[in-house]
C-alpha cells in the first residue's frame, strides 16, 4: 500500500534561527549546547541574523551554517528599535526555510538545553495541523501596544514549507510598529498569512 501523506518518510530536519545584536558569546554557547548536549538533531541547521558589525566577524568563525547580516536600521527610538528587531527575526527565519522542515526562533541570550520539548511541540503541531506555535496571551488579546494580539517573538516554531509558501517572513510592518510592539506584529503576520486556526 502507498504511505499516507501524513507519514514522514525522511527524518525531520530541524532549523534554529537566532536573533543576535552583540551577544555572540551566547551564540557560541548555544551552538555548543546544540552540537553536544542534544541527543538528537544535533546536526540542526543553525542560522544567525546579526546587525552588529563587530559580532558578525566573530560569528562567521563558529560552527553554524549561515550568518545573515541584518539591515543597519537606526534604533534611537522605540518604534525604530522594534523595526530593527523584526528585521532580524524575519531574516533569520528566511535563512532556514529551504534548509529544514521546522524552524525554532529564539534570542541569542536564551538556551534550550534539551531538544525533546521542542520535538514534543512539533509533534503536537502536526497532530493539530498547525503551522506555527508560540507563547504569549494569544491573538485575541488586545490592549495598548498589543492591538493585534500577543505572540512572543522568542521561542516560536514554524513549519518552513508553509511559512515559505505563504510568505510569512515577508510581511511589511508598515505603521504597526509605531504604536505596537514586535509581539503584536508577529501575531498580525500569522493572522494575515496563516489565519488563527493554524496557530
N, C-alpha and C positions, 0 to 999 in steps of 0.2 A: 504493500500500500504506500501511497505517497504521503510524506510527512505533512502535518498540519503547518499552516503558515505561521502559527504562533510558537512553533518549536524552533529553538535556536540550534542551528547546525554547527556553527563555529563558536569557540569560546568568546565570551563577551570581552570587548576591548574597552578599557576604561581610560578616560582622559581627565587630567587635572588642570584646571585653569586658575592661575593665580593672578591677583592684582597686587602690584608692588610699587611703592614710591621709593624709599631708600632703605627698606628693611631687607637687604639682600642676605644678611646673615640668617634671618628667619627662613628665607627660601632655601638656603643651604641646609638648614636643619630639617625642613620639610622633605627635601629630596632624600636625605639620609634615612628619615623615617619610612618613606615610601619604598625605597630600594632595599632596605634591610629589615624593617620590622613587619611590614605587611606580609602575611602568609601566602597570599595570592595577589595577582595583579600588581606585583612589584615591578612589572615592566610597563606600567601605565605611561601613556603619552603625557608628558608634562610641558605645558605652555605657560609662559610668564609674560604679562604685559607690564612694562615699567616705563614711567615717564620722569625718571631721574637720571640725568646723563652719566654721572659717576658710577651709579649702580649698574647701569647697562653693561659696561665692560666687564665687571666682576661676574655678572650673571652668565655671560657668554662663555665663561670658563667652566661652568658647572655641568653636572651630569643630567641635563634636561634636554628636551627635544627642540624647543624653539623659544626664542626671546623676541617679543614684539615690542617695538617702540611706540609708546602712547603719544598722542598728539600733544605738543608742548603748549597746552592751553593755560591761560592765566588762572590764578587761584587766590586772588586778593579779596574776593567777596564770596559769600556763601553760595549763591547761585553758580558762580564760575567754578568753585571747588566741586560742587555736585556734578557739573558737566564734565569735569576732568575725571572724576571717579567713574561716572557712567561710561565714558570713552574707554577707560581701562578695562572694565569688566566685559564690555561688548567685544573689544578686540581680543581679549584672552579667550573668550568662548568661540569667537570666529576662527581662531587658530586651531581649535580642536575638532570642529565639525566634520572634517574629512578624514580624521585620524582615529576616531573612536566611536563606539556605539552610544556611550553616555559621557557627559561632561559634568564634573563636580567643580563648582567655583567656590573658592574661599580666599580670604585675605591672607597676605603673607605672614602675618603675626599670629595666625591660628594654626593648630596642628591636629591632624587626625591620626591618632596612634594606632588605630585598627581599621582595617578595610571592611570587616564583616558588617558593621552597622550600615555602611554605605550600600553594600550589596543587598541587605535586607530591605532598604528603602527602594532600591531599583526593582527588586522582586515584587514589592507591593505596587509600585507604579505600573509594572507590566500586568499585574493581576487586575488592576482597576482601569487599565488602558489610559493612563495619564502620561502626558509628555513632559511635565515639569513638576518638581516638588520643592518646597521651601518652607522656611519658618516665617513667623510673623502673625499679625492679627487677622490676616485674610483680605480678600478682595472687596468684601462688603463693608469693611471698616472705613469710616470717613470722618476725619477730624483735622482741622488746621492744615498742616503740610502733607497730610495723608488723603488728599482729595480723591485719589483713585484706588485706595486700599493700601495695604501694608504687606509686602513680601520682602523679607530681609534679603539684601544683596550679598549676603555672606552665608555660605553653606547652602547653595541651591544646586539641584541636579536636573539636567535636561537631556532629553532624547535628541541626539545630534542630528539624526536624519530629519526629524520633524522640524527642529529649530532651523535647519538649513532650508528646507522646503518652504517654510512659512516666513523665512527672513526675519526671525525673531531678534537677531542681534543687529539689525539694520534699522530699527525703529528710530525715527528722529525725535529727540525730546522737545523740539520747538520751544514753547514757553512754559512747559510743565515744571521745569526746574527753577523757575523764577521764584515761585512760592512753594513748590513741592520738593520733597527730598528724593534721593535715588531709589529708596524702597517703594515709594508710590509710583515712580516711573517704571520700575520693574513690574509692578502689579499691572500698570496700564499696558505695558508691552505684551504681557501674557494674555490679557483680555483682548487686546487688539488683534493678535495673531493666532492665538490658540482657542480662546474662549474659556470661561470659568470651569466648564466640565472637564477640561484636560489638565487641571491643576489638582 
